[in-house]
Amino acid sequence: MTGITPAIVAEHGLNPEEYARVLHALGREPNLTELGIFSVMWSEHCSYKSSRIHLKKLPTTGPQVICGPGENAGVVDIGDGQAAIFKMESHNHPSYIEPYQGAATGVGGILRDVFTMGARPVANLNALRFGRPDHPKMRHLIAGVVHGIGGYGNCVGVPTVGGEVNFHPAYDGNILVNAMTVGIADTDKIFYSAASGVGNPIVYVGSKTGRDGIHGATMASADFSEDSEEKRPTVQVGDPFTEKLLIEACLELMATDVIVAIQDMGAAGLTSSSVEMASKGGVGIELDMDAVPCREEGMTPYEMMLSESQERMLMVLKPGREHEAEAIFTKWELDFAVIGRVTDTGRMVLTWKGETVCDIPLGPLADEAPAYDRPWVPTPPAAPLSNVPDSADIGADLLRLMGSPDIASRRWIWEQYDHMVGGDTVQRPGGDAAVVRIHGTDKGLAITTDCTPRYCYADPVEGGKQAIAEAWRNLTAVGALPLAATDCMNFGNPQRPEIMGQFVGCIEGMAEACRALDMPIVSGNVSLYNETKNDDGTGSAILPTPAIGAIGLLADWRKSATIAFKDEGEDIWIVGGPGVHANTESGGNGHLGQSLWLREIHGREEGPPPPVDLVAERRNGEFVRAEIARGAVTAVHDVSDGGIAVAIAEMALAGRIGATWVLDDPESYAAAAFGEDQGRYIVTTTDPRFADRARKGGIPCQSLGRTGGNAITCGMNGAGTRARAVSLADLRAAHEGFFPKLMGADAALA
């Protein structure tokens, strides 16, 4: 008798059918340790059981791809014998329960995914979603998350160079914290996780194992209820100083030929790392639990295997080289222990105090985890917009938008991050994409995170397309050739057909855009059950949020473009249509459906999102990238939230130079100024041949106005609404004031 009751099975997140599969796999009842191991490996967080069949639809290969999904991170060739290694991951549930440690350990975990493969991390980014700014818990959550990201990233010595922040009531009970890391490695020094070599020693390095994080993967595979505060013990505690030592020790060992395989202990800790290494290598694994370094007395095998204590790695070494490796980790004052060996049994066997406490076949545990084709329904099309009033005052609307939560300056956030450590940050936060110089070369990596959840909610297919397209566009806007992307798929409860329909739709749109723009997905993460149970048992889900992290390559980082106006008297153009001759929503010009103008000025979240023309997207972007390389443009900014008016205002504030631009008698001034049509860029230039080259290439291109002065002035041709100049001082006060005002005393921490 093992004492495993239906209640214990349910507490471990397994349903009766899944438990029956456990019994079949073992041919007997499991003990508690074995049940715990099955529960975490078959959790949504580790097995992707609701998403695997759909993730296969994403393009993952290309001539630039060295390693796609399936390893700790994706690997892309960047020439000259070098590779970029990167991934994005979620730490949503832990960050809601304990925002500082949740966010900090999210950064630590994604760093380990990258340096595990032999890369030195060169940049961190994040994608954050919060609820209503005036929600009683939100200021605490914002402060904790931001301080956690900064506290860990700053101490570990990797610059945090970019990210994004959205606010929406859908995130009131379930914020999102997605972290991304990019590293650089030599292509002949990339390390993988597949264990091999029967008899080879299995080595544990890093920090000691504690009781923090037990059931973390299971918690991340369920929605929130009223007892979420009681889940604090499942949140890990991070130590960035130990992580820094671990990075240096691992990279030093990687410079030798000692390592056979290496794996980060992430979600599900020692369980997932050992199971994944053995199953990928088609071998067995035997672990001596008495040899695991523990920082707490009386820890059981169950606790050791399920702990998610941070800053730990598992390695397979070449036989007889243990002392060489141990000397390195001892020098860096880290734990080092030989805890097992590779076998040919295809089983995971754990011993403790002279007894076998676990004996599981690895096939069913890893490769035969449940996979569900859950019922789903497509999201109904949004009704077309109707009865939309025109703007009563373009300048007044612009001022309100610039101070609104989704557009306001994030300076209060990014000034708490060390974005210059390492000395290779070329473009710091605040532009379309961060740019980091590849040390010792002329090359630069452009990096961005992007997603517009309100578009995905209104139309998942178009929203999924737009998330990829905007990431591609932001890389292009700094002059980089987009290479590849990573994703972080944040959704609600997949057992609800409408939520599963959002997931399926976003995947469809993403896949189409990836193929059209030659930007494959090489790594990623799925985070489901991001919703909170209401009193009546129903769930309040987040907006569908397929966050995209993407990288691009600059042959010469010095030629990267920025958003800031550079001088007075330069011509302002819009590349890509429509321009300011906007007509009707149905005609595709001046699209106000799901726009921030409609939401912030009129309180309406309605209409379809702007459609994405992927052929035009690529055509327009390739033209802009060529003009940047030619040196023909002085500033570039993609048009996104808030339309042309907000893009021009952001460029003016960045350069501290005003602008005068003209709306040429459109049918709707609001649509022309604030419509969020896709595939467009604002550029400034002094090159008289710029427009001729655009038109020769079939690129829609229209003159808007000229830089100069200390205000944004929107002129009107023909009968129209009232307009006035808005001073840069007033725009800056609105733009910079939101976060300090929201955070109050916490603003002093910046």
Disulfide bonds with the S-S distance in Angstrom:
none
